[in-house]
Amino acid sequence: MSATKFTPSIISRPVYGGLKPHGAVPSLMLANGPGGEALLELIKADPTIPGQAHVIYIPEGCGLGKTLETKGFAGYFEGASYPSILPRFRKLLADAGMNTRLYLAGTEGLIGQATSEALAAGMLPEAIDAEHRGSLARRMQCVHCKGITENVITDPFTCLHCGLSLFVRDHYSHRHAAFQGVCVDAEAPGEIPPRQEIKA
């Protein structure tokens, strides 16, 4: 699966420049699902990377873990979900030196949450490379109740917290690592457009 190309949108929508080799510098790598392919392509482009890289991988049904594990990384860990790897990721960020690079690959939910953690830990934005791979599902925040709904794939969708039908906007909150959803029928209650699958 290749990197996703998104249609240009509003300025707050994240843009992912892809993973680029930066040589044999200390690195943290975090990927989920098909994002593992992006890590394999990166180390193929620069075989000096693994020796100083710590990898956290969330397979999500992809069979890339065994291949990644054999690439000679300084550290390799697999977890079942983002919440399950979060303590380890935070520890790696806390222990990271000034010249550490962060490579993120996978879904927008993973990239957004991990970027927020890295920035909160003091990492500079220019030290982070990200590449979207896999599902187009979005992490959405309801602007009305502030609840977060993970893995939204349709527009509109129903907020799991307050039950409102929400329009999926491209407006993105970096603070919450989530796209914003607004009530789709606020001016005409009950008039809800047909659901459509979210597209890139």
Contacts in CASP RR format, 6 or more apart in sequence:
PFRMAT RR
TARGET T0000
AUTHOR 0000-0000-0000
METHOD contacts of the structure
MODEL  1
MSATKFTPSIISRPVYGGLKPHGAVPSLMLANGPGGEALLELIKADPTIP
GQAHVIYIPEGCGLGKTLETKGFAGYFEGASYPSILPRFRKLLADAGMNT
RLYLAGTEGLIGQATSEALAAGMLPEAIDAEHRGSLARRMQCVHCKGITE
NVITDPFTCLHCGLSLFVRDHYSHRHAAFQGVCVDAEAPGEIPPRQEIKA
1 34 0 8 1.000
1 37 0 8 1.000
1 133 0 8 1.000
1 134 0 8 1.000
2 133 0 8 1.000
3 16 0 8 1.000
3 18 0 8 1.000
3 38 0 8 1.000
3 131 0 8 1.000
3 132 0 8 1.000
3 133 0 8 1.000
4 16 0 8 1.000
4 132 0 8 1.000
4 133 0 8 1.000
4 134 0 8 1.000
4 136 0 8 1.000
4 200 0 8 1.000
5 200 0 8 1.000
6 13 0 8 1.000
6 15 0 8 1.000
6 16 0 8 1.000
6 132 0 8 1.000
6 200 0 8 1.000
7 199 0 8 1.000
7 200 0 8 1.000
9 170 0 8 1.000
10 170 0 8 1.000
10 171 0 8 1.000
12 170 0 8 1.000
12 171 0 8 1.000
12 172 0 8 1.000
12 173 0 8 1.000
12 174 0 8 1.000
13 170 0 8 1.000
13 171 0 8 1.000
13 172 0 8 1.000
14 108 0 8 1.000
14 111 0 8 1.000
14 112 0 8 1.000
14 130 0 8 1.000
14 172 0 8 1.000
14 174 0 8 1.000
16 111 0 8 1.000
16 130 0 8 1.000
16 131 0 8 1.000
16 132 0 8 1.000
17 129 0 8 1.000
17 130 0 8 1.000
17 131 0 8 1.000
18 38 0 8 1.000
18 129 0 8 1.000
18 130 0 8 1.000
18 131 0 8 1.000
19 38 0 8 1.000
19 39 0 8 1.000
19 41 0 8 1.000
19 42 0 8 1.000
19 103 0 8 1.000
19 105 0 8 1.000
19 129 0 8 1.000
19 130 0 8 1.000
19 131 0 8 1.000
20 42 0 8 1.000
20 129 0 8 1.000
21 42 0 8 1.000
21 45 0 8 1.000
21 46 0 8 1.000
21 49 0 8 1.000
22 101 0 8 1.000
22 129 0 8 1.000
23 46 0 8 1.000
23 48 0 8 1.000
23 49 0 8 1.000
24 48 0 8 1.000
24 49 0 8 1.000
24 51 0 8 1.000
24 52 0 8 1.000
25 52 0 8 1.000
25 99 0 8 1.000
25 100 0 8 1.000
25 101 0 8 1.000
26 52 0 8 1.000
26 53 0 8 1.000
26 96 0 8 1.000
26 97 0 8 1.000
26 99 0 8 1.000
26 100 0 8 1.000
26 101 0 8 1.000
27 49 0 8 1.000
27 52 0 8 1.000
27 53 0 8 1.000
27 54 0 8 1.000
27 100 0 8 1.000
27 101 0 8 1.000
27 102 0 8 1.000
27 103 0 8 1.000
28 53 0 8 1.000
28 54 0 8 1.000
28 56 0 8 1.000
28 89 0 8 1.000
28 92 0 8 1.000
28 93 0 8 1.000
28 96 0 8 1.000
28 100 0 8 1.000
28 101 0 8 1.000
28 102 0 8 1.000
28 103 0 8 1.000
29 39 0 8 1.000
29 53 0 8 1.000
29 54 0 8 1.000
29 55 0 8 1.000
29 56 0 8 1.000
29 73 0 8 1.000
29 102 0 8 1.000
29 103 0 8 1.000
29 104 0 8 1.000
29 105 0 8 1.000
30 55 0 8 1.000
30 56 0 8 1.000
30 57 0 8 1.000
30 85 0 8 1.000
30 89 0 8 1.000
30 102 0 8 1.000
30 103 0 8 1.000
30 104 0 8 1.000
30 105 0 8 1.000
30 110 0 8 1.000
30 114 0 8 1.000
31 38 0 8 1.000
31 39 0 8 1.000
31 55 0 8 1.000
31 56 0 8 1.000
31 57 0 8 1.000
31 58 0 8 1.000
31 103 0 8 1.000
31 104 0 8 1.000
31 105 0 8 1.000
31 106 0 8 1.000
31 110 0 8 1.000
31 133 0 8 1.000
32 57 0 8 1.000
32 58 0 8 1.000
32 59 0 8 1.000
32 60 0 8 1.000
32 82 0 8 1.000
32 105 0 8 1.000
32 106 0 8 1.000
32 107 0 8 1.000
32 110 0 8 1.000
33 57 0 8 1.000
33 58 0 8 1.000
33 59 0 8 1.000
33 60 0 8 1.000
33 61 0 8 1.000
33 62 0 8 1.000
33 64 0 8 1.000
33 106 0 8 1.000
33 107 0 8 1.000
33 133 0 8 1.000
33 134 0 8 1.000
34 62 0 8 1.000
34 64 0 8 1.000
34 106 0 8 1.000
34 133 0 8 1.000
34 134 0 8 1.000
35 62 0 8 1.000
35 64 0 8 1.000
35 105 0 8 1.000
35 106 0 8 1.000
35 131 0 8 1.000
35 133 0 8 1.000
35 134 0 8 1.000
36 57 0 8 1.000
36 62 0 8 1.000
36 64 0 8 1.000
36 65 0 8 1.000
36 68 0 8 1.000
36 105 0 8 1.000
36 106 0 8 1.000
36 133 0 8 1.000
37 64 0 8 1.000
37 105 0 8 1.000
37 133 0 8 1.000
38 105 0 8 1.000
38 106 0 8 1.000
38 131 0 8 1.000
38 133 0 8 1.000
39 55 0 8 1.000
39 57 0 8 1.000
39 68 0 8 1.000
39 103 0 8 1.000
39 105 0 8 1.000
40 64 0 8 1.000
40 67 0 8 1.000
40 68 0 8 1.000
40 71 0 8 1.000
42 49 0 8 1.000
42 103 0 8 1.000
43 49 0 8 1.000
43 50 0 8 1.000
43 53 0 8 1.000
43 71 0 8 1.000
50 71 0 8 1.000
50 72 0 8 1.000
50 73 0 8 1.000
50 74 0 8 1.000
51 72 0 8 1.000
51 73 0 8 1.000
51 74 0 8 1.000
52 74 0 8 1.000
53 73 0 8 1.000
53 74 0 8 1.000
53 75 0 8 1.000
53 103 0 8 1.000
54 73 0 8 1.000
54 74 0 8 1.000
54 75 0 8 1.000
54 76 0 8 1.000
54 77 0 8 1.000
54 92 0 8 1.000
55 68 0 8 1.000
55 73 0 8 1.000
55 75 0 8 1.000
55 76 0 8 1.000
55 77 0 8 1.000
56 77 0 8 1.000
56 78 0 8 1.000
56 79 0 8 1.000
56 85 0 8 1.000
56 88 0 8 1.000
56 89 0 8 1.000
56 92 0 8 1.000
57 64 0 8 1.000
57 65 0 8 1.000
57 68 0 8 1.000
57 76 0 8 1.000
57 77 0 8 1.000
57 78 0 8 1.000
57 79 0 8 1.000
58 78 0 8 1.000
58 79 0 8 1.000
58 80 0 8 1.000
58 81 0 8 1.000
58 82 0 8 1.000
58 85 0 8 1.000
58 110 0 8 1.000
59 65 0 8 1.000
59 78 0 8 1.000
59 79 0 8 1.000
65 78 0 8 1.000
68 76 0 8 1.000
69 76 0 8 1.000
69 78 0 8 1.000
77 85 0 8 1.000
77 88 0 8 1.000
79 85 0 8 1.000
82 109 0 8 1.000
82 110 0 8 1.000
82 113 0 8 1.000
82 114 0 8 1.000
86 117 0 8 1.000
89 114 0 8 1.000
89 117 0 8 1.000
90 117 0 8 1.000
90 121 0 8 1.000
93 117 0 8 1.000
93 118 0 8 1.000
93 121 0 8 1.000
93 123 0 8 1.000
94 121 0 8 1.000
96 121 0 8 1.000
96 123 0 8 1.000
100 123 0 8 1.000
100 127 0 8 1.000
101 127 0 8 1.000
101 128 0 8 1.000
101 129 0 8 1.000
102 114 0 8 1.000
102 118 0 8 1.000
102 123 0 8 1.000
102 127 0 8 1.000
102 128 0 8 1.000
102 129 0 8 1.000
103 129 0 8 1.000
103 130 0 8 1.000
104 110 0 8 1.000
104 111 0 8 1.000
104 112 0 8 1.000
104 114 0 8 1.000
104 115 0 8 1.000
104 128 0 8 1.000
104 129 0 8 1.000
104 130 0 8 1.000
104 131 0 8 1.000
105 111 0 8 1.000
105 130 0 8 1.000
105 131 0 8 1.000
105 132 0 8 1.000
105 133 0 8 1.000
106 131 0 8 1.000
106 132 0 8 1.000
106 133 0 8 1.000
106 134 0 8 1.000
107 132 0 8 1.000
107 133 0 8 1.000
107 134 0 8 1.000
107 135 0 8 1.000
107 137 0 8 1.000
108 132 0 8 1.000
108 136 0 8 1.000
108 137 0 8 1.000
108 138 0 8 1.000
108 139 0 8 1.000
109 137 0 8 1.000
109 138 0 8 1.000
109 139 0 8 1.000
109 150 0 8 1.000
109 177 0 8 1.000
109 178 0 8 1.000
111 130 0 8 1.000
111 132 0 8 1.000
112 139 0 8 1.000
112 174 0 8 1.000
112 177 0 8 1.000
113 139 0 8 1.000
113 177 0 8 1.000
115 128 0 8 1.000
115 130 0 8 1.000
115 174 0 8 1.000
115 177 0 8 1.000
116 174 0 8 1.000
116 175 0 8 1.000
116 177 0 8 1.000
118 128 0 8 1.000
119 125 0 8 1.000
135 151 0 8 1.000
135 153 0 8 1.000
136 153 0 8 1.000
136 198 0 8 1.000
136 199 0 8 1.000
136 200 0 8 1.000
137 150 0 8 1.000
137 151 0 8 1.000
137 152 0 8 1.000
137 153 0 8 1.000
137 198 0 8 1.000
138 151 0 8 1.000
138 152 0 8 1.000
138 153 0 8 1.000
138 168 0 8 1.000
138 178 0 8 1.000
138 179 0 8 1.000
138 198 0 8 1.000
139 148 0 8 1.000
139 149 0 8 1.000
139 150 0 8 1.000
139 151 0 8 1.000
139 152 0 8 1.000
139 177 0 8 1.000
139 178 0 8 1.000
139 179 0 8 1.000
140 148 0 8 1.000
140 149 0 8 1.000
140 152 0 8 1.000
140 157 0 8 1.000
140 166 0 8 1.000
140 168 0 8 1.000
140 178 0 8 1.000
140 179 0 8 1.000
140 180 0 8 1.000
140 181 0 8 1.000
141 147 0 8 1.000
141 148 0 8 1.000
141 149 0 8 1.000
141 173 0 8 1.000
141 176 0 8 1.000
141 178 0 8 1.000
141 179 0 8 1.000
141 180 0 8 1.000
141 181 0 8 1.000
142 148 0 8 1.000
142 149 0 8 1.000
142 159 0 8 1.000
142 161 0 8 1.000
142 162 0 8 1.000
142 164 0 8 1.000
142 166 0 8 1.000
142 181 0 8 1.000
143 180 0 8 1.000
143 181 0 8 1.000
143 182 0 8 1.000
144 159 0 8 1.000
144 162 0 8 1.000
144 164 0 8 1.000
144 182 0 8 1.000
144 183 0 8 1.000
145 159 0 8 1.000
145 161 0 8 1.000
145 162 0 8 1.000
145 164 0 8 1.000
147 159 0 8 1.000
147 160 0 8 1.000
147 161 0 8 1.000
147 162 0 8 1.000
148 176 0 8 1.000
148 178 0 8 1.000
149 157 0 8 1.000
149 159 0 8 1.000
149 160 0 8 1.000
149 161 0 8 1.000
152 168 0 8 1.000
152 179 0 8 1.000
152 198 0 8 1.000
153 197 0 8 1.000
153 198 0 8 1.000
154 168 0 8 1.000
154 195 0 8 1.000
154 196 0 8 1.000
154 197 0 8 1.000
154 198 0 8 1.000
155 167 0 8 1.000
155 168 0 8 1.000
155 195 0 8 1.000
155 196 0 8 1.000
155 197 0 8 1.000
155 198 0 8 1.000
156 165 0 8 1.000
156 166 0 8 1.000
156 167 0 8 1.000
156 168 0 8 1.000
156 184 0 8 1.000
156 192 0 8 1.000
156 193 0 8 1.000
156 195 0 8 1.000
157 165 0 8 1.000
157 166 0 8 1.000
157 168 0 8 1.000
157 195 0 8 1.000
158 164 0 8 1.000
158 165 0 8 1.000
158 166 0 8 1.000
159 165 0 8 1.000
159 166 0 8 1.000
159 181 0 8 1.000
164 183 0 8 1.000
165 183 0 8 1.000
165 184 0 8 1.000
165 185 0 8 1.000
165 192 0 8 1.000
166 181 0 8 1.000
166 182 0 8 1.000
166 183 0 8 1.000
166 184 0 8 1.000
167 181 0 8 1.000
167 182 0 8 1.000
167 183 0 8 1.000
167 184 0 8 1.000
168 179 0 8 1.000
168 181 0 8 1.000
168 198 0 8 1.000
169 179 0 8 1.000
169 180 0 8 1.000
169 181 0 8 1.000
169 182 0 8 1.000
170 179 0 8 1.000
171 179 0 8 1.000
171 180 0 8 1.000
172 178 0 8 1.000
172 179 0 8 1.000
172 180 0 8 1.000
173 179 0 8 1.000
173 180 0 8 1.000
184 192 0 8 1.000
184 193 0 8 1.000
185 191 0 8 1.000
185 192 0 8 1.000
END
